[in-house]
């Protein structure tokens, strides 16, 4: 890098960023522009690129240019414009005027305090008599000057926005066959990345869930991109310019692991900020969300999203934009385990999730306009469905009450019997029919001397090996109440305790 030199903004040839391919880490930006050239050898300068490494630059010229190559980069600083100089002078003059008024105000007050009787009596009397009005006038003028200064500072701040203090300047050599305008295209690696996240919304159990893929674009360096088209690629960029080399492919054995088949349940009952993915402290945010349904998706090798329209992407900020919205059919089910929790939970099961090319990332979930938490979409589903927890639903109430707990002994057999029964009552206060299942259990004996006998399970499906009971309501009508009974006996020797 050479010594920094000061240049006029009007003398710079600024490259315009027109398209960016953004990977999870790194990206390639295409810049376009035109520049006048003389016949023969020309050394040109192009500003506006965000990189300073010649090995990460590719150039292409048209318009009679037979050769071109990068000479290197240098840093330049933009000189202050005449308008900026005039504005800064007004600020200095206004501050000086305020200082003079303040000094005058303090001097007048001090003179009044130091006045002695009999000394220039007539003059002092007149001066003191006019002092209050002069002080008021002084403060009024000072206040007006402060308002002017505030407006000038605001104007200066606005003029400073987007100002480039120092920027890299690409120097290149081209050979033009004739004098004229040469058009160029530059491909440059950029310090940019994107992070995907989903907003999953369930409006009603009568509709598919919607998964909106959104992207947080983070970039540092260069100037803002304005009017740029974007392609987001779910993968990492290979920055090397040489062909990759195959290495030996070795196999080894290791213990089999069960693949991840289900989504994690919601982390919290309330997610404070649905639309904000987690980011570093103090990160600025900007939002750009043109219509997403027209996004072109290419999944032949890597998931690639060609976004419609053009965007404004700020440097040094996190820009959040919509990528794609997908309607996904789901099977909804209300379920409850009243023995352990008095609430009813809603879940959505997505069959064959690989069909929808969901990316493995964090998802913010809402049900009926209420945030219910976050989930992590799994990396691999192996063709298995995943279950999405939609939290508790207070519109369905379930209650489990013990109705009997009797104990008796038989003298002849030397055995004792414990009789237990429960009533489970569920009410659907919603205005739609719902699919519902309730689970409970029978105790399981691990001793041949202890026998458990089901007396009444109201038609529940029973898993003998675990004792799990399942009642299904398909559906439970709107406003309806249903009751189920669980009754069983435990018989065991009278000389033991259970």
N, C-alpha and C positions, 0 to 999 in steps of 0.2 A: 504494500500500500504506500503510495507516495504521500508527500506533504499535502495537507488540506489546503485547497485554494478556494477563493470566494468567486462565485459566478452569479450572473444575473438570471433570474428565473426565465426571462424571455428568450435567453440564448440556448436553453436546454431543449434537446429533443427527447421528450418523455415517451417511453413505451407504454402501451395500454394493455393491461391484462384482460384477455378475452375469454379464456377457458381454463379450468383447473380440474385435473384428475387427483382426487384426494383419497389417500389410503388411511388406515388406522394410525399409521405413523409415516409421515412424509407425503409429498405430492409433487406433481409436475404441473407447471403453469405455462400457458402459451401467451406470449406477448406479441402484439402486432403494431406496426407503424410504418412510416415512410420518412426518407431523408434525401436531401439533394446531394448529388455527387458530380464530380468533374470526370472527364475522360481520363483513364489511367488509374494510378494508385491513389487511394483516399484513406485517411485515418479519420474515422468517425467516432462520435461519442453519443452514448444512449443512456439516459437516466430512467429510474423507476423500477429497476429490478430489485428483488429482495435478497439476492445471493451475491457473494463476492468471490466464489471459487470458479475459476475458468473451466475446470474439469466437469462442472455440473451445468454447462451451457452448451446448447446446440443452436446454430444459426443457419438460416436459409434466406437467400435474397432472390428477388426477381427484378426484371427491368434492366437486362444487359449486364449483370454482374457475373463475371466468370469465376471468381474465387473470393473467399472470405475466411478470416480466422481471427480468433480473439487474441488481443495483445495483453489484456489484463484489466485490472480495476484500479481506480483511485477514488478518494473521498473528497467531495466538494461541499461547500457550505453556501447557502443562498444568501445573497446580499439583501440588505433591508430596502424595501421599496420606498419611493418618495412619499407615498400616502402614509406608510407606517412611520416614517421619520417625522412628518408633520403632526401626526397624532401623538407621538411621544413628546414633541415640543409643547403641544397644548397642555399635556398632562403636567410637564415640568412647570410651565407658567402658572397654571392654576394652583398647584401646590405652593408655589412661591407667594402668590397673592393671599392664600389662606394663612400662611405663616406671618405675613406682614400684618394682616388684620388681627391676628392673635397677639402679636407684640404690641400693637396699638392699643388694644383692649386692656392689656395688663398695665401699660404705661399710664393710661388715663385713670385707672383705678388707683394706682400708686400715687399719682399726683394729688388726687382728691384726699387720700389718706394722710398725706404729708402736709397738707395746707395748714398754715399757722395764722391765727387771728392778727389782723393789722398789717400783714405783709401783702402788698398789692391788693388791698381790700376790695377795691371796686372790680379789678380784673378777676380775682379769685372768686368773687361772688357770682359774677356772670358765668365763669367757667363751670363752677359747681352747679349752678342752676341749670345749665344745658347738658350736664354730664349724663343724666339718665337717658335722655333722648339719643345722645351720641352713642352711648353704650348699646342701646337697643338697635340703632341703625347699623352699628358695627357687627353685632351678632346676626342681624338679618342678612347682611352682605356675605358674611362668612358661611351662613347656612346655604345660601344660593350657590356660592362657589363650591361647597362640598357636594351639592347635588350635581353640578356640572362635572366635577371630578369623578363622581360615581358613574355617570353616563359615559365619560371618556374611557374609564377603566373597563367597563362592560364592552365598549366598542373595540378596545384593544384585545380583550380576551377572545371576542368573536373573530377578530382578524387573525389571532394566533392559532385558532383551531385548525388542525390539518396542516399547519406549517411544518415544513421539513427543515430541521436545524442542520442536519448533515446527511448526505445520501451517497451511496456508491454510484460511480459513473463507469459504465462499460466502455472500454476503448477497443476498437476492432479495425482491422485493415481489410479493405475491399478493393477489387480491381474492376472498374467499370469500362465497358467497351465504348461508351459515349456519354456525353453530359446529359443529365436528366434526373428525374425522381426515381429512387430505388425503394421498393417495398420489401420489408423484412418480416420474418417470423422467427421468434426466439422461444425455445423450450428450455425452461430452467427448473431445477429442483427447488423446492420451497420448504421452509420449516413450518409445516402445517399438518394437522391431524383432525380426525373426526371421531366422535364417540357416539354409538347408537344407544337409544333407549326407547322403550315403548310406553304408550299410554293406553291401557286396556280398559274399555268402558263397557259395562253391561247396563243397558237402559231398562230391560225387562226380560224375564225368563221366557217370554214369548218371541224374542228376537235373537238373532245371532249376536255374539259379542264382537266388538270392533277393536282391532289392534292398530293403533296409529304409530308407525315408526317415525321417530324424530331424530335429529342429528344435532350434536353440539360441535361446531367447527371452531378450532383454536389455532390461531396463527400469530407469529411474532416476526417483526421486521418488515421493511418496505412500507409502502403506503397502502391506504384502504383500496380494496377491490370494489369497483363500481360498474354495474352492468356486466357482470361476468357469468358465464354459464358453468354449471358444475356437474361432475360425475363423481359419485361416492363409491368407493370400492372396499368391500369387507375383506381386507387382507393387508399385508405389509409390503411396502415397495422395496424392490431389489434395486439398490442404488448403483450396483457395479455395472460397468460398461463392457465387461468381458463375459464370454459364455461360461455358464456354470459347469462344473466337472463332477461326474458321478463318482461316488465313493463306495466301498464294499458295503453290501446290505447284509447284515448279520442278524440271526435269529437266536433267541434264548427263551427259556421257560420261566414263568413266574406264576404265583398263585392267581387263580381266576378271581375277578372282581365283578360284582353285579353292576351292570350299567345303571346310570341314573335314569329313572323312568318317570319321576313325578316332579312337578314344580314344588318348590318350597312353599310352606304356608306363609300367610301374611306376617311380616315382621312386627307390625304394630297395628293397633286398632285405628289410629288416626295418622295420616301422613300430612305434615303441616304444609308442604308445598308440592302439589302434584306435578306441576309442569317443570320443576327445576331438578335436573340431575345433580348429583353431588360434585362439587368442584372445589378447587383450592380457595382458601380464604381470601376475600377481597377481589375475586375475579369479577370483572365488569361483564354485563350481559347485554346482548342486543337480540332482537327477534325479527326474523324474516319468514313469513309463512304464506307464500303463494299457493294456489291450489295444488294438492298432491296427487289426486287420482290419475293424472296423465303421466306420472313418472314411468319411464321405461325401465324394465328390470331384465337383466341378463344374468342367468345363473349357470351358464355352461361350465365355467371353471370357478370363478369367484362371484359372489353376489355383487352385482354392479347396478347402481341406481343412477340413471340419467335424468336429472331433474328438469322440469319444464321451465321456460322463462329465464330471466337473469336475476342476479342477486347483488346486494351490497354487503360486503364482508369487511368488518372493521379490523384493523391491525391492533393487536394487544387486547382484544375483547373476545368473549365467547358468544358466537352467533348461533342461535337456536332456530332451526327451520324444520318444516314438515317434509317428510320424504315420501311416505306411502301409507295409505289406509286400507286395511283388509277386513272384510266381513268374514268371520269364522263361525261356522255352525258349532254349537255346543249342546251337550246334554246337561240340563240343570237338575239339581237334586237338593231338597232340604233334608237335613239329617240332624238327629239329636241323640245324645246319650244321657238321659236325665239322671241316671245314677251318679254321674260325675259332674254334669254341668246342666243348669236349668235352662239354658238358652238353646235356640235352634240355629243351625249354621247352614249357609247356602254354598254349594260348590258348583263349578262348571267343569265338565269333562270334555276335552278336545280329543277326538279320535284322529289318528294319523297326522300328528302335528307337522311331520316332515313335509306334508303336502303344501304347506303355506310358507315354507322357507323362512321360518322365524329365526332371527339371529339370537345367539346366546348372550343376553345382556339383561340389565335390570328393567323391570316393568313396574309402572305405577298404576294401581288398580282402583277404579271407581265403580260403585254399584248404586244405581238410582241417584246419581249426582252426589254421592257421599264417598269420600276417600276411605278406603278400607285397608290401605297399607301397600307394601311393595313385595314383589316376588322376583326370583331369578329364573329366567327361562333357561332350561338345561341345554348343555352343549350337544348331547346326543340323546335321542329318545328311543333308538333301536326299534322303531315302529310301534312302540307302546304308547297308549294315551297318557296325557298328563292331566292332573287335577288341579284346578285353580280355586283357591279359597276366596270367597267373596264376603267373609265375615259373618257376624251375627245379624239376625233379622228379628226385630222385636214385633213384627206383625204376626208371628206364629208363636203361641205359648204352649208349653208342655209342663205338666206337673206330675210328680211321682210320690205317692203316699203309701205308707205301710198300713195295711188293713188288718193284719193278724200276725201274732208272734207267740204261739202257744207251745207249751212244753208238757210232755206226759211220760210216765214210766210204766212198763208192763212187768209186773212181778214174776209172772210165769216164764217169760222169755228172757228176763234179765237185760232187756234193751230199753232204751229211751228214744222218744221221737220228738223232733222239733218241727212245728208247722209254721211256715212263713208265707205271707201273700202281700202283693202290692197291686195298686191300681194306678195305671198310667193314663192320664187324660190330656189330649192335645186339641187345641182350638185354632182354626185358621181365621184370623181377623182380616185377612187381605180380601180384595175384591176380585181375585182370580183363583181358579183351581190350581193346586200345587202338587207336584210329586214329592212324597215324603217317606222317609224311613226312620224308624226308631229302633235303637239297639239296647239290649240289656243282656243279662247272663244268668245262667244257673251255676251254682258251685260245682266243682269237679272233685271227686273223691280220689285221693292218692293212697287210700288204705282200704283193703278188702272188707274190713270190719265196718266201714262207714258207707252207707248207701243213700244216694240222692234219687228222689223220685219226683218227676214233674207231675203236678196235679192238674194245672190249668195254665196253658201258655197262649191261649186265644189265637191259635192257628199260626203262631210264629214259626219261621224257618229256624231249625236248630242245627248247629254244628256240634256233633257229639264229642269230638276231640277237644274242643275249647269251651263248650258250654254257651257259646254266643247265640243270642236270639235276635232275630230281625223281623220287625213288622213293616210291611210295605203298604202304603196308601197311594194308589194310582188311579185317580188323584184323590186328594182330600179337598172336598168342595169348598168354595168360598163361603165363609161364615159358619162352616160345619164344625162340630165337636165329635171326637171319636174317643172311645175308651177301650183299653186293653188290660187284661189281668195276667199277673204272673204269680203262680202259687206252686209251692213245692214242699216236700217233707225231707227231713234228714233223720235217718235211723242209725243208732250207734250204741255200743255197749254202755251200760250205766256206770261202769267204773272208769270211764275216760272222759276227758274234756276236749271240745273242739273249738 
